[in-house]
Amino acid sequence: MLKKGTKLYSISKAKCPRCHEGDFFKYGVTLNPNKIIQLHDNCPKCNLKYMMEPSFFYGAMYVNYGIIVALFVAVFIICKLILDLTIIQSFAAIIITSLILAPFNLRLSRIIWINMFVKYDEKATSNQSA
């Protein structure tokens, strides 16, 4: 399921969607706000230009919105049904969870967004070196 060549591999490993070898983000998992979503301009392995057009990653906001809504619903259901918290406590848990996971959601939404438009090409790195 997480084999090289699948979208899930690229998303989970934060690799280039075309070659699945080059890193997508300049920095690994970090909480430094200046480094969270910094991308390479091009893939270090296959030279895929990550910013395909100006403001390309504005669309990732819609993906982020979907992730956040799913997260809010899941946290609310857990708080109300399993933990039996009040509405105010449930919303406090939602806010805390969203603040903690915001850096990861930003990164996840960007890698999902680019994977929607670029497909895997196993010859991408060999074409670059030729």
HUGILIN-V382077 format. One record per residue. OMEGA is omega in whole degrees, 0 to 359 (none if undefined). Layout:
omega=[OMEGA OMEGA]
//
This chain:
omega=[178 179 176 183 178 178 180 177 180 182 184 181 183 180 177 182 182 184 182 178 182 178 179 181 179 184 175 180 182 175 176 185 180 185 188 186 178 181 166 176 178 176 179 183 186 177 175 178 184 178 188 177 179 179 181 186 171 177 178 176 179 176 179 178 178 179 182 179 178 178 179 180 180 180 180 179 178 182 184 187 184 184 178 178 176 180 181 178 178 179 175 178 178 181 180 179 181 177 180 185 182 180 180 178 178 180 181 181 179 181 176 182 181 178 177 186 183 179 182 176 184 180 186 181 179 177 181 183 182 none]
//
